Amino acid sequence: MSDTPKIPQRKPAAFTIDNDAANRPEAARRSPASFDENIVMTADSDDPFFETTRSLPAPPEAAPRKRRFSFGKLAFGALGILVSLALGLWVDSLVRDLFSRADWLGYLAIATAAIGLLAFLIVIIRELVGLMRLNAVQALKHEAIEASLAPSPKPARQVMAHLIHLLAAKPQTARGRLRLKETETDIIDGPHLLDLTERELLSPLDREARALILNASKRVSIVTAVSPRALVDLGYVIYESARLIRAMADLYGGRPGTFGLLRLMRDVIAHLAVTGSIAVGDSLIQQVLGHGLASKLSARLGEGVINGLMTARIGIAAMDLCRPMPFRALKRPGIGDFIGDLAPGTSKAKATEDGG
């Protein structure tokens, strides 16, 4: 047993806490009050600090040109008919001359002309079918816009059915088509049905379209950065842009022919010319990457980045033209989505430059 001193026990006690408000002097007390002054909010345009945090403006959405009557088309059509008649007379004269020499030569000429005419008609039919596909895509886009404003869900269901039929051959949309079939009777609101259709059917295609744009922009950026001639740069940019536009149209179910591709390229170039995005120079990369950063890049690397960004802008315009539905539930891609991949480290350098 250790000799531990005993701690004296203490009985419980009660303490009364005085109210601070009761002891507070009468002058210090404050009753609730109301304020009648009008509070004026500063507009965003007048706020000097809002401009620095505002993001880069998104490029305007591309739209197909309106098809109107022109005397140039009329003259081209009349000239085409005249050339066709002249070609027919030349073939007729050739066949008659061959028959006068030998019968088998005349029959051979007739068979050859028939095969050539049949192949020409097949080419014309394929071109017309390609143009009809492009027109169907544009008609579906306008139908989706009108269905989003309709009070009844019936137009939205028609848009969903037409889009499923258009993309039925795409394996990327198989899961989305199954999902829409499972929830066919669950959604009765038209705009929500359109949003679900866009997410389920176009989301995988949009991801693949972004990959197509990024890969084409990278190839253009690398090739134009190492090519020795400006003519090579121009030729490769045109070639890669044509490939990108055709791949974009085929991805969204358009599959254009030669004339359809030329029409798409004309619409893309017209859109870029109207929006001013076709200008190439240091101002473009300075607007996108930041002032002062372009001077840190080498001349060839800067030209490669500019050409890559220009190709990305062409791809975005082609995506707007070939997509069967407008961007509503999904985010539309912009130039900023491709900067980090085309010029690695530029985002970090820009942040350092802005912070310093």
Secondary structure, DSSP 8 states (H G I E B T S, - for coil): -------------------HHHHS-TTT---------------GGG-TTHHHH-----------------HHHHHHHHHHHHHHHHHHHHHHHHHHHHHHH-HHHHHHHHHHHHHHHHHHHHHHHHHHHHHHHHHHHHHHHHHHHHHHH-SSSHHHHHHHHHHHHHTTT-GGGHHHHHHHHHTTTT---HHHHHHHHIIIIIHHHHHHHHHHHHHHHHHHHHHHHH-S-HHHHHHHHHHHHHHHHHHHHHHTT----HHHHHHHHHHHHHHHHHHTTT--SHHHHHHHH-TTTGGGS-HHHHHHHHHHHHHHHHHHHHHHHH-SS-SSSS----THHHHHHHSTTHHHHHHHHHH-
